[in-house]
Amino acid sequence: MKMRPRCPSCDLLFDREPGYFLGAMMISYALSVICYVLIYQLLKAATDQSFHWLLIEMVLLYLPLVPFVFRYSRILWIYFDQTLDPGR
């Protein structure tokens, strides 16, 4: 799904300078690590499998979450940026 160029309600320009969403990438990484740790802990507690099978299951269970993590990491980054510099 393509991201809109501007916000329909406040007209905020989403497409900023190159590298603007580098911070969103860091947020996405942190959210992914949290998701992987939670999935690992749940699978480890629920099953008695080797690490290799747990790793495969973790990846398969995380794949449907990728679009949400991608989108919400960008949203969190825009909120953070607008809090620090609301004039842009």
N, C-alpha and C positions, 0 to 999 in steps of 0.2 A: 504494500500500500504506500502510495507516494504522500509525502508530507505536504501540507498546504503551504503556500508561500507566505501568507499573512493570517493572523488570527481573525476569525469572522466577527468576534464581538468587540475587540479592542484595537484591531488593526496593527498589532505588533508584528514586525517583520521577523519571520523565523529564520530565513536564510541569511545568516550573518557572514562575516569574513571567513576565509579559509582557516580551519583549525579551531573555529569557535566551539564546536562540540567535542573537543578533546577532553574537557572536564566531564562531559556526559559519558565518555568512554570509561573514565575512571569510576564513575558512579555505577555504570553497567557492570564493570568488573567486580566491584564490591558486592552488588546485589547478586551476581552470579555465584560468587564464593559463598555467600550466606545461604543461597538456595541449595548449592551442592552439599554443604555441611549438614543442613537440615535433612535433605534427602538421604544422605549417607547414614546419619544417626537413626532415622526412622527405619531404613532397610536393615541396618545392623541389629537393631532391637527386635525387629519382626522376623528376621530370617537368620539362619546360620550358614551363610555361604562364604566362599572364598572372596578375596578382594577383587579378583578379576571379574567375577560375575557381578559383584556389587558395582563395580565401575561401569560395566555395560548397562546395567539397570539404571544407574544414576544418569547416564547420558540420555537414555531413552525417555526417562521421566522428565528430564529437564528440557528436552527439545520443544515441547508445546509451550513452554514458558518464555522462550527466546523473544517472540514478538512483543510480549508484555514488558519484559525487562528492557528491551531496546527503546520502546516508546516512553516508558515511565522514567528511564534514566535521562532522556532528553527533557522531559517535562520538569523533573527535579532540577536539572541544570539551568533551565530557563527561569524557574522560580528563584533559584539562588542568585543568578545574574541580575534579575530585575529587583531583588531585594537590595543588592549592593549598589546597583546603578540604574535606578528607575527611569532616568531621562532618555535612555536609548531605545 
